[in-house]
Amino acid sequence: MPTLSENVLFGMGNPLLDICAVVDKDFLDKYGLKPNDQILAEEKHKELFEELVKKFKVEYHAGGSTQNSVKVAQWMIQSPYKAATFFGCIGKDKFGEILKKKTEEAHVDAHYYEQTEEPTGTCAACITSDNRSLVANLAAANCYKKEKHLDVEKNWKLVERANVYYIAAKHAQLFHPLLIGLVLQTLDHISCSPLDTFQLVNISLQLRCPELDTVFQGFFLTVSPESILKVASQASANNKIFTLNLSAPFISQFYKEPMMKVMPYVDILFGNEMEAATFAREQGFETEDIKEIAKKTQALPKVNLKRQRVVVFTQGKDDTIMATENEVKSFPVLISDQSEIVDTNGAGDAFVGGFLSQLVYDRPLTECIRAGHYAASVIIKRSGCTFPEKPDFH
């Protein structure tokens, strides 16, 4: 096996500290939580995270979408440690220190922008029987500053060392259903308004559900688009591989402009079937066929013509689609016994992590997809985006 150098893979996104504990019904009732809730923290949840730690036995994990993928990639790579680098924003607090420790334990070389205005982003997983209630406080995850971190010389040198770059525009997948429902409700009311769609959605969502403004901010494409463009330009100028995840259907709708500014730099684009369908509508592709969508997306304008774009769309338990310059192919996923599936939330992040773990070795794309399927098949049999000590991938 060829030897990798440290910092060969670079990821940048919104980090969260996942705090997991088995709790009782009284705890759920106290904070107005239902079994299998997936919500954003409100004022009434302010004390939840500290109480969870004091009252119950907790497990901590480094979370957030990009950080999950980078963590899985490092797990698949195994050696050297710190093959994967991660940038994001945390608070100067206890949870921030724990998050740093957890990324270190995962052998990821994390360099966080630490600030004092907001606490470290956290996601509480409150487990009762077979149910899991998730409460996220994005906080510092939304506060990344290019000029205070990415532009710092010692940090930028780490960016320059990488050969593969990955950015997911999202913090996590938890809130997609909540967002989609509210966005669709909002769109019912705006067709006759003189304001543009983006303005109206921002206004309407904040009136209906003010905390959702935090969700929109919680996608890295909306937090620091200038950071993404700087990294993307660096990759393109040096013929390195820049990869991006579509991340959520509404990103293609309401953040179309910043997304399409980045798209010409994208060498490998990831997404799922819902995200692909929304992207196709916004681009006027006039097709609902996912293979055709992949083909048309692959052919979009590109800056670095030395690398032809690759598009990879996952479809849950259905085939993964990959479009290259010459063909569109389907790849069946690994079949898992339904009784073994514990949690599918981290499957998409794990797929990307597995894919990237082989991409850094410059292995064939078919091997990258096989590794992605393997990683996803491991993660869905466990709670959260966690994995055993060593992979069993050959």
RODREN-769953 format. One record per residue: x, y, z of N, C-alpha, C, O in turn. Coordinates in steps of 0.001 Angstrom, whole numbers, plus 500000, padded with zeros to 6 digits. Example, Ala and Ser with C-alpha at 12.3 -4.5 7.8 and 13.67 -1.06 7.14 Angstrom:
RODREN-769953
513190494310507800512300495500507800513200496700507800514236496681508465512850497750507080513670498940507140512900500030507870513409501138508039
end
This chain:
RODREN-769953
500844498799500000500000500000500000500878501249500000501804501341500806500612502214499118501417503437499093501301504204500409500290504130501107502358504937500725502382505697501976501784507082501762502109507773500797500910507469502677500324508808502643501113509737503551501769509294504493501041511021503260501616512020504160500521512555505076499334512382504801500918513193506148499948513858507017499277514995506251499862515576505336498042515300506641497291516451506106496993516345504615496827517359503937496924515113504106496649514919502677495187515195502334494858515527501195494309515053503339492874515313503159492477516496504022492806516545505207491766517458503426491352518659504162489838518792504135489216518733503075489251518974505319487813519218505418487541520478506218488273520799507154486489521188505848486129522428506543484611522479506674483891522277505696484128522751507884482680522774508080482300523207509476483059523891510163481107522798509886480543523244511157480584522124512190479785521191512114481510522198513161481665521112514125480642521170515258480284522244515743480186519997515661479327519862516830479917518806517751480549517857517288479714518967519051480026517913520006478741517146520268477786517697520814478713515876519881477553515030520156477644514523521589478665513971521999476558514717522354476498514274523750475363513263523861474193513626523739475700512010524090474708510928524064474517510345525460475492510103526172473262510120525852472981509522527155471623508839527147470701509279526461471507507760527915470207507132528169469539507939529273470098508090530360468346508458528999467645509328529954466297508715530328465887507696529773465610509360531287464280508883531678463200509800531110463487510870530573461963509358531241460827510116530697460708511482531368460318512458530727461042511553532653460953512829533375461853513880532734461497515056532667463022513447532265463952514380531629463369514900530318463438516096530033462795513998529523462150514425528274461019515398528558460891516431527900460196515055529548459040515898529884459479517284530352458867518290529996460534517328531145461016518608531682461359519585530563461119520787530681461922519061529476462348519926528373461409519867527167461744520332526078460230519286527383459222519253526321459646518464525104459304518825523977460390517386525318460879516565524204459995515349523998459464514779524952459846514964522749459112513747522407460115512691521943461199513034521472459758511401522074460630510365521525460847510602520026459900510876519288462082510494519596462464510675518182462293512102517672462171512320516467462285513074518584462337514480518188463657514774517473464675514137517745463629515734516567464845516266515954464652517773515896464077518294514941465132518473516919464806519896517042466052520739517298467114520234517663465880522044517091466895523016517465466631523502518877465480523676519279467696523721519625467561524198520995466935525589521018467313526472520249465968525761521920465357527066522174465801527528523555466612526870524207465266528661523997465624529203525307465351528193526422466123528088527375464241527446526295463865526492527354464824525301527443464800524555528421465666525125526420466624524016526429468016524459526881468975523691526804468118525695527351469421526279527665470224525437528657471435525269528511469524524907529673470215524147530719470302522657530404470936521905531145469672522223529312469574520792529016470944520119528926471148519046529494471867520737528225473149520094527946473956519872529226474536518804529422473989520892530100474715520754531363474039519729532270474713518929532918472701519755532315471983518804533169472184517372532684472313516445533485472208517205531374472434515878530796473768515307531285473865514133531643474782516160531291476124515737531708476167515430533202476808514468533626475481516256534000475520516088535459474688514906535938475048514241536910473579514644535259472590513688535766472765512278535211472375511308535861473343512152534023473399510850533361474828510523532915475690511398532827475046509250532642476331508821532089476326509136530597475498508613529853477238509980530165477211510441528776478405509906527990479455509586528548478207509822526689479295509554525745479440510777524851478447511359524415480673511159524584480942512290523703481510511793522376482313510861522336481076512437521289481630512129519970481795513431519187480981514346519311482844513507518389483006514646517475481999514498516346481992513485515646481142515511516163480085515421515163480044516616514226480981517411514165478947516727513502478831517691512414479171516978511117480042516108511102478507517326510039478565516538508809479969516373508228480420515248508017480659517474507970481996517373507379482950516677508330483753515843507913482863517018509605483745516404510597483497514892510676484438514115510838482225514479510560481912513047510516482616512370509342483242511322509502482507512979508162483110512384506962484627512296507076485230511286506715485226513353507577486682513383507748487118512328508767488139511660508599486320512199509823486603511215510877486529509786510326487384508954510627485507509511509522485361508186508905486517507919507939487057506814507900486889508929507167488017508767506233489290508407506987490019507501506583489556509113508079490758508823508873490703507406509450491718506710509486489527506983509898489349505615510416489658504582509331490318503577509595489183504833508122489440503903507016490925503905506626491484502859506295491550505067506667492970505190506307493854504532507367494827503854507036493509504735508644494251504210509791495628504868509946495865505561510935496520504667509006497874505197509131498253505931507842497995505429506749498863507115507960499326507734509201498192508431509945497171508788509356498386508619511244497489509496511974497618510905511383498657511273510837496557511665511504496525513052511004496657513138509486497104514151508948496262512065508803496157512174507344495064513173506997495114513835505961494070513270507887492929514166507671493030515398508562493332515300509752492775516550507968492773517838508665491354518381508679490598518168507731490984519088509754489650519692509808489729521098510378490409521336511376489022522037509730488870523408510224487398523673510537486512523232509806487149524388511618485797524802511983485881525729513175486977526075513617484744526134513698484710527103514794484078526508516045483031525865515973484721526726517200484188526292518494484303527431519498484879528477519198483754527223520688483893528193521762485076527854522652485560526722522659485536528849523405486584528599524404485896528164525688485688528972526593485545526892525763484769526402526901485020524915527119485809524290526411484330524365528118484523522959528485484195522027527327484948521096527041483067522276526659482676521400525556483659521501524388483891520523523677484229522683524199485245522849523164486484522012523456487059521403522554486888521986524725488041521175525119487764519691524908488638518946524467486541519266525227486169517859525024486177517522523537486643516455523137485655518440522717485627518208521269487045518071520717487306517214519872487948518907521189489346518812520745489940517455521120490676516843520347489602517005522323490099515701522778489540514570521910490252513624521573488260514680521556487618513616520775488157513548519338488317512457518790488432514686518739489019514655517393490450514126517446490913513457516523491136514434518535492492513896518717492444512374518852493280511669518286491462511874519605491303510419519763490975509747518429491331508591518201490291510490517551489968509963516216491135510134515244491036509766514074492252510702515745493488510898514970493310511881513819494049511844512835492315512765513956492111513847512988492884515072513470492869515392514658493552515745512556494322516945512900493397518162512820493348518861511807492668518396513908491675519482513929492320520780514399493020520812515411492072521841513650492533523181514016491304524081514026490809524486512974490820524386515215489582525150515346489862526638515526490837527036516164488982527440514948488952528862515293488179528961516598486990528648516637488842529395517668488221529461518988487860530907519314488707531799519266486589531121519644486115532469519961485273532427521251484909531356521737484978533607521781484289533685523081482849534186522979482143534238523986482404534553521775481054535109521641479968534048521768478900534318522318480232532841521263479243531761521286479870530490521848481061530246521649479070529672522555479600528405523068479787527387521946479243527543520853480552526363522229480759525277521268479421524662520859478563524421521709479244524412519583478019523780519095477882522374519657478853521619519709476666522026520076476428520720520691475161520094520124474251520790519672475121518772520160473905518040519802473683516969520859474475516036520985472596517109521621472260516135522664471418515021522063470401515278521419471847513786522276471063512613521870470527511968523142471258511310523882469234512171523378468591511682524600467883510366524275466859510355523591468429509277524762467971507943524366467025507364525409467344507325526598465854506914524952464903506203525805464448504963525050463839505066523985464743503789525603464378502534524953464943502523523527466153502658523344464077502364522514464543502341521123464457503707520461464670503823519254464149504735521226463956506076520672465135506988521006465867506771521971465290508013520174466394508950520358465914510347520023465549510621518880465910511239521010465509512632520793466765513481520637467657513451521485466824514232519554468012515018519241467723516504519391466743517019518851468589517185520133468457518629520336469801519267520007470805518962520651469829520144519018471092520752518586471129522241518897470163522967518665472257522673519424472535524092519619473759524424518765474887524100519136473530525072517616474604525273516633475660526263517114476856526036516929475227527346517722476094528302518405477369528617517609477294529163516509478541528272518166479822528647517557480027528064516167480809528600515381479337526972515854479484526369514520479179527371513414479656527230512288478377528387513745477990529408512760478945530600512695478678531560511973480054530555513438480852531772513644482230531758512985483096532554513350482444530860512019483773530778511400484105532073510664483259532637509970485350532542510822485799533784510189487059533508509365488101533132509902486940533702508067488061533460507147489292534254507549490389533703507650489109535559507779490256536423508024490943536122509357492118536443509537490217535509510287490796535229511602491345533807511724491979533468512723491103532985510716491575531601510831492175531071509528493361530742509479491363530987508475491846530418507211493012531216506646493949530644506090492955532546506789493990533412506216495279533443507038496295533964506576495245532893508239496451532863509084497481531935508436497154530816508039498717532403508332499737531702507534499905530236507924499938529372507048500012529937509219500254528549509640499068527649509291499244526460509024497861528217509295496683527438508911496627527230507401496315526138506926496930528282506660496882528170505197497918527167504685497696526513503666499033527044505379500042526050504990499474524634505069499834523774504266498583524391506040497927523082506144497000522852504954496903521739504438496325523911504525495465523820503341496313523452502125495939522585501335497438524108501984498312523877500826498882522456500798499214521942499730498995521829501959499567520470502017498611519414501469499046518337501060497332519710501458496337518704501070496340518445499566496722519301498769495905517243499204495676516894497798494197516757497472493788516870496316493397516509498515491951516347498356491256517242499373491633517279500545490229517968498908489488518900499761488013518513499766487444518168498730487402518576500952485971518240501046485240519257501903485670519595503006484126519735501371483260520642502129481813520224501922481342520086500793481119520025503038479666519832502978479055521150503396479484521756504377478065521592502665477456522884502980476633522828504251476073523846504658476540521659504900475618521490506023476346521203507324477540520906507336475584521299508446476089520883509749475679519460510038476456518715510636474494519053509640473989517697509884472727517508509071472205518468508504472231516289509005471040516006508223469772516067509063468672515905508535469911516297510353468787516113511260467573516945510918466441516496511100467789518149510425466687519087510361466083519244508978465244520119508765466498518410508037465940518512506688464418518421506678463788519264506041463783517449507346462322517360507294461649518611507836460672519097507265462173519131508941461631520345509541461720521510508570460755522250508378462892521664507959463098522758507021462204522654505799461559523619505391462183521466505228461441521294503978459969521615504182459354522287503354459403521132505291457995521392505568457702522871505694456727523363505126458537523587506434458304525013506629458542525813505352457819526767505063459557525420504595459815526118503331458644525947502373458224526905501724458117524732502284456986524488501383455758525281501822455039525831500989455519525339503141454407526160503634454606527615503226453674528289502787455835528079503381456144529468503064455900529779501590455344530824501250456319528864500721456188529104499286454735529240498849454446529876497835453815528642499615452394528768499297451924530218499352450932530581498720452647531049500118452166532403500390452873533496499590452553534675499744453842533115498728454691534178498201454600534395496693455281535264496150453772533621496024453817533659494559453464535027493979453911535354492880452676535833494689452248537126494135453023538307494712452690539459494436454052538031495510454744539127496179455764539794495262456365539127494420455970541125495419456978541822494622458405541529495080459351541783494335458580540990496316459923540673496792460422539399496126459628538577495669461756539238496070462254538000495472462101536845496460461907537045497659462194535637495920461921534436496712462819534340497929462353534010499019464101534625497757465038534482498858464680535414500010464702535004501170464344536687499690463957537630500736462721537138501471462654537176502700461742536675500697460484536246501294460643535025502183460044534943503255461448534084501735461650532888502553462333533261503860461955532767504923463335534128503788463999534555505017463025535236505965463000534939507159462209536167505420461248536890506253460218535937506831459957535939508034459631535116505956458540534253506380458987533206507380458290532942508360460149532605507139460624531584508073460943532185509428460713531547510455461466533396509448461784534006510727460511534410511467460482534366512697459461534801510750458188535113511397457523533857511942456994533854513053457555532793511150456894531561511559457692530832512631457120530264513561459001530848512499459849530029513360461223530690513427462130530276512705461403531712514277462624532505514259463897531685514403464929532044513836463839530570515165465061529801515359465559529160514074466708528724514009464699529095513032465151528495511783466173529363511066466898528880510196466237530647511425467292531488510871468655530891511214469604530986510436468735530270512400469962529616512818470287528440511924471456528194511630469273527708511483469513526566510611470098527030509288471070526452508803469516528068508698470034528572507430471487529005507587472310528779506700471797529636508738473172530043508982474066528827509199475275528900508981473470527696509632474252526529510017474756525705508862475248524597509077474656526192507658475197525503506499476420526281506040476338527488505807477569525592505906478839526299505739478860527168504495479575528169504449478085526799503487478000527620502282477401528987502604477668529966501906476586529053503667475968530316504062476757531002505174476639532214505358477566530236505922478354530798507021479584531517506489479869532647506886480319530860505585481573531439505099481840531055503643482781530313503360481006531562502710481214531224501293482570531670500772483132531046499871483101532761501345484408533244500889485522532258501255486522532156500545485345531532502368486332530508502742486307529362501743487353528864501327485106528949501365484968527854500406485608528229499073486329527429498477485341529448498608485901529888497323487421529955497355488084529624496373487966530382498480489430530466498579490055529076498491491045528878497786489474528117499208489990526743499182489790526126497796490679525457497270488612526360497214488317525812495882489290526354494836489760525609493977489588527639494911490524528260493961491928527686494124492631527442493144492322527476495377493636526876495658493736525489495030494742525156494404492693524688495200492691523332494638492796523374493116493597522655492518491983524217492503491944524296491044493268524781490463493761524234489476493833525801491077495080526382490570496240525399490636497193525503489865496157524442491562497244523484491754496882522072491295497558521102491635495797521976490513495338520701489963495121519645491046495443518471490862494575520081492166494207519162493239492699518936493199491996519580492420492203518034494025490805517600493910489928518310494934490117518161496141488968519084494436488012519775495309486660519077495221486105518921494133486135518661496363484860517945496396483855518700497258484220519330498251482592518630496867481520519371497539480289518489497655480037517636496804479528518705498717478262517993498907477099518966498725477123520067499277476087518574497962474904519439497780474213519726499105473675520815499302474224518760500007473897518946501426472432519023501812472046518398502800471609519740501102470188519842501448469442520413500255469977521264499545468205519957500017467466520467498854467350521988498821467476522594497757467110522609499977466850524053499947468091524881499643467974526044499255469286524300499813470508525034499477470513525387497991470862526505497612470126524431497159470078524676495706469029525713495341469155526399494327467981525832496178466904526778495895467245528183496360467181529133495580467606528315497626467700529639498234469126530161498364469335531323498710470105529303498089471500529744498068472135529359496733473289528940496655471331529522495695471755529129494350472985529917493903473914529346493332472994531220494161474096532060493686475439531652494290476383531412493537475568531561495642476871531135496175477242529717495764478418529419495552476243528836495651476548527466495228477102527437493807478073526733493531476486528201492906476923528163491507478234528927491288478896528740490267478610529783492240479939530399492176481024529366492469482129529435491929480691528413493329481646527369493704481676526245492666482722525637492438480529525969492039480382524783491182481462524635490103481899523510489863481918525708489440482950525522488408484261524941488939485076524432488169484460525019490251485684524490490853485526523044491325486505522409491717484306522525491291484022521215491887484467520084490962484004519971489827485375519251491472485842518083490722484962516866490984484696516079490075484513516713492224483598515622492563482449516200493378482664516845494404481230515964492912480032516461493586479255515283494162478964514311493465478923515388495458478107514376496122476703514919496383476512516130496500475745514039496470474386514424496846473525513187496972473941512089496603472308513368497498471359512254497504470262512524496480470288513542495789469302511611496384468309511713495312467422512953495441467055513556494432467070513344496683466246514545496873467010515798496479466478516678495801468259515870496909469090517023496582469325517123495074469328518216494509469520515978494435469722515950492981468489516457492246468603517229491294467309516023492688466057516429492033465835517932492153465438518584491187466091518479493335465920519922493536466932520706492713466588521714492095468170520248492705469213520908491917468825520934490439469010521943489760468283519813489946467874519725488535466776520728488210466813521375487163465806520859489100464717521834488875465267523251488826464890524041487961466153523566489747466707524920489809467588525234488602467711526392488203468193524212488028469058524402486856468291524305485539468859524510484466466991523990485626466186523874484411466554522684483553466514522769482326466911521574484180467330520387483422466159519679482732466364518918481786464957519925483196463739519348482599463791517819482528463415517220481521464252517215483587464223515752483708464166515382485182464702516088486036463510514266485463463483513734486825464284512443486914464371511833487980464865512031485801465671510814485769467035511091486401467788511939485923467344510370487476468555510706488242469832510501487433470820511201487656469827509558486505471007509363485658471206510545484710472331510986484477470104511049484173470181512220483296470619513456484076471391514277483582470109513575485312470502514705486170472004514650486429472693515667486346472504513460486742473940513293486991474752513666485751475782514333485851474282513233484589474978513509483324475026515006483030476066515535482639473895515684483220473829517124482949474656517915483965475279518919483619474659517460485212475455518125486247476940517966485949477723518898486132477316516793485495478716516533485148479207517493484064480375517883484050478309517865483162478689518682482001478646520189482260478925520971481351478306520610483472478283522045483776479686522640483631480677521924483771479776523944483353481085524579483139482059524338484291481665524234485453483340524253483937484368523909484917485625524729484664485971525008483516486310525116485746487518525928485631488724525079485252489397525362484260488999524042486035490173523201485790489813522070484829489250521052485233490142522260483568489768521280482541490702520070482514490480519123481758491756520108483351492628518931483459491914517791484182492279516624484039490899518145484953490101517139485664488646517275485228488046518337485393488091516233484687486674516253484347485850515956485600486227515122486423484736516644485729483913516484486934483331515074487038482989514448486035483228514598488266482556513340488587481383513676489499481531514457490439480223513091489228479026513333490046478591512009490662478445511007489962478385512014491972477991510799492693476718511084493488476715511924494387475637510379493151474359510534493850473996509226494552473886508180493911473813509290495855473334508124496604471810508157496662471189509210496518471221506975496876469758506857496918469318505922498041468458505065497837469904506085499226469539505213500331469876503767500013471021503436499708468862502907500088469088501476499826469146501157498329469502500043497947468799502134497482468860501919496032470267502209495501471136502698496222470459501894494221471794502010493617472372503421493736471647504414493674473682503482493906474416504745493816474726505011492341475124504110491603474537506260491930474752506663490532476040507470490431476278508369491238476871507150489441478080507935489198478165508323487724478079507478486833478335509626487494478504510133486128479927510641485949480425511435486747480575510168484885481875510694484483481711511302483091480601511358482561482799511750482509482723512375481183482171511407480139481492511819479199482469510118480312482149509140479270480915508294479524480338507757478579480492508161480786479392507236481067478710507546482390479230508279483230477520506959482547476788507011483814476558505572484250475981504777483508477009505241485453476915503860485926476164503778487249476096504748488004475598502591487518474902502314488778475710501306489583476317500389489030475705501495490903476425500591491792475501500165492929475068501013493710475188498874493044474314498427494131474987498613495488476195498415495623474196498993496489474736499153497842474851497784498497474297496802498005475577497729499612475671496484500371474352496241501090473828497137501752473825495057500965472543494729501585472746494449503070473585493629503442471974495130503919472009494890505361470685494303505804469625494689505311470751493372506731469540492827507331468819493953508062469425494662508865467531494119507788466753495208508386466859495213509907466858496274510531466950494040510493467006493935511957468328494465512518468424494762513709469345494582511660470657495068512112470774496587512043471686497168512630469858497228511333469952498679511135469497499413512394468372499238512862470393500237512929470133500969514171469823502435513892468891502995514469470605503061513006470508504512512815471078504868511441472261504647511183470247505414510569470705505752509208471142507211509067471547507623507980471068508007510149471375509435510057472769509724509509472952510676508750473752508909509889475126509197509474475563508495508208476737508552507844474626507825507518475005507008506357475634507842505242476644507442504663475047508991504940475573509845503873476961510368504191477844510369503334477153510815505436478473511290505857479501510167505772480631510374505328479090508968506207480003507822506197480374507421504772481527507092504494479388507452503870479677507121502467480770508036501922481730507571501307480618509325502152481617510281501653482977510000502287483999510021501601482990509736503602484249509445504284484952508235503700486162508255503474484181507174503455484758505981502844485300506265501454486397505827501107484538506993500666484944507372499304486270508137499339487197507820498595486348509137500204487546509974500277488764509186500744489892509486500353488533508177501581489655507388502115490418506660501012491607506382501162489751506354499921490421505709498785490865506734497745491848506525497033490137507834497665490489508889496708491872509457497006492620509783496085492215509578498290493531510137498644494669509228498188495802509683498035494375507950497971495369507022497423495344507006495895496104506272495264494464507823495304494308507867493842493847506517493291494248506102492203492996505842494067492464504555493628491320504780492642490760505876492592490962503757491855489865503905490887488561504329491564488311503998492723487745505060490824486476505549491374485570504406491825484812504553492783485648503277491140484830502127491552485222501659492951484367501243493733486520501727493266486990501360494608486541502391495637486205502042496769486538503653495241486072504720496142484613504487496520484240504626497685483793504136495540482377503879495810482209502634496666481373502615497570482983501603496399482905500384497202483250500683498661482610500162499575484257501519498874484640501904500234483549502743500893483287502610502088482917503609500101481805504405500626480655503534501082480091503746502155480309502556500266479235501622500630479599500820501880478753500577502741480856500416501969481294499665503153481147500520504414480569500076505406481672501746504369481624502621505545480185502885505974479875502847507165479309503151505016477896503393505341477265502159505968476457502273506890477631500974505472477047499734505999477471499480507441476737498850508203478643499966507816479111499832509207478376500814510108477906500446511185478278502059509668477718503123510508476234502909510796475783503209511902475463502402509837474014502254510051473683501161511063472539501054511506474665500359511428474436499309512429474799499778513833474798498990514778475109501073513964475517501639515250474765502941515487474212503525514555474745503388516722474070504645517054475015505811516796476151505813517269474541506801516042475380507939515704476424507558514671476456506424514191477278508514514332478331508241513342479556507703514082480559508398514245479448506443514526480525505794515275480934504514514556480230504031513670482077503979514950482594502809514245483486501999515181483935502516516204483749500727514842484655499908515657486094500418515562486380501365514830486987499782516306488368500269516369489047500270515008489740501223514652488845499196514249489502499095512944488494498673511871487557497929512159488683499143510648487795498723509557488150497318509078489255496829509309487205496689508417487427495373507822487140495481506325486305494763505776487857496395505690487653496665504264488851496162503480489991496496503800488598495362502457489693494797501665489430495053500190490231494660499342
end
